[in-house]
């Protein structure tokens, strides 16, 4: 049952391909795309011209509206990045996956196939023409065999009934010379006592308004009803066949294709000699093609499902790849941020180590602390100088005032230092105790400032190096301001007054000692 259905579909497809007889030569092929997502239906009225690629083992169409590849009895069309297959260039065409292509075709991209075709066409025109004719005839024979094989099955039961008309004996001593009608798809004899039509594996002769068929030009001939003739032959009259033959022969003469006709005749003789082997091979190929079509129809839904799955998988892989790329990019950015933060922490640790070392030095050495105090005073002077540079006339006035104040301060510091050294010499124990207390207070204040600086540095790490430098200058300024502020506290003022009184008493004691 399934075989009969497929047979009916094949005949319907052939009849559909033979329709539109009045189509103009310019409209040799057309495609009906239908609705979105439907499989295109390619309609090709005339046999394409092929170039046989010897190294690749298949033929490729040239000067055709569609890109067609012919290989082992099947036609393949490449259109819109998809492959379609049919056992007849008339169709019907089915969409196939790239993995279903024969290895001889699938191993090449379409661009490579076109390159091979163009190279073969330009390098050896005469050889390509012969290969094209061979390929056309092989394809034509296979096409005709496919159609005639169905007719033979239908005709066989009626052969005995048809013999009531008699079995004529046509005497044909030598192989007929044929002219192949490309537009009609079969060959017609020329220079023969009978008008013989060669189509598929059979010869057809019209005699006394009756058609006869034979598998050999020497006979025997069997009567065949006209409605069982191949559709391509049935729709033409004998006059039409002669007219087509003469017209094609004249065109062939004008193109100097005598070699093609001789080659066709020799090839047909060889085909007839090997008819038994060819029939067995053709039966196997037809059976394999039929099984393949059945399998294609059964797997079409699965194929579409696999195509959809592949598209979905490709989209999913694309999304996964994008996510992986994004994750990698984020990781690189994170690594850069971590590296920058690590570098910043290392810099901070180095700065903190330097700061701790300075603090340790300040704790261990009183003289070093004094030098640090002088450096801080100098830094305050540098800060004032920087502020003076950033401001115009007001900065200039402030610079003068600050310079004068700094000079007075330095003079006062020198005097205080001399007096302090004298007092320290006289009161080492008390000075040491006061120094330890002062150091502890300074250390507490310094630790507080360091904590403030660390918190502020964490916020300012994102700023530029210039901002870090400004923050460092600001911290130095804060330290200097703190020192100045500490000098202005009542306790310090009282202590300064006490020290002044003590210095006055010491001076008086010295004077008394000198008087003694």
Secondary structure, DSSP 8 states (H G I E B T S, - for coil): -HHHHHHHHHHHHHHHHT--TT--GGGSEEEE--STT---EEEE-S--EEEEETTTTEEEEES-SSEEEEETTEEEEEETTEEEEESSTT---EEE-GGGS-HHHHTS-HHHHHHHHHHHHHH-HHHHHHHHHHHHHHHHHHHHHHHHHHHHHHHHTTHHHHGGG--------S--EEEEETTTTEEEEESSSS-EEEETTEEEEEETTEEEEESSTT---EEE-GGGS-HHHHTS-HHHHHHHHHHHHHHHHHTT-HHHHHHHHHHHHHHHHTHHHHHHHHHHHHHHHHHHHHHHHHHHHHHHHHHHHHHHHHHHHHHHHHHHHHHHHHHHHHHHHHHHHHHHHHHHHHHHHHHHHHHHHHHH-HHHHHHHHHHHHHHHHHHHHHHHHHSSHHHHHHHHHHHHHHHHHHHHHHHHHHHHHHHHHH-HHHHHHHHHHHHHHHHHHHHHHHHHHHHHHHHHTTS-HHHHHHHHHHHHHHHHHHHHHHHTSHHHHHHHHHHHHHHHHHHHHHHHHHH-
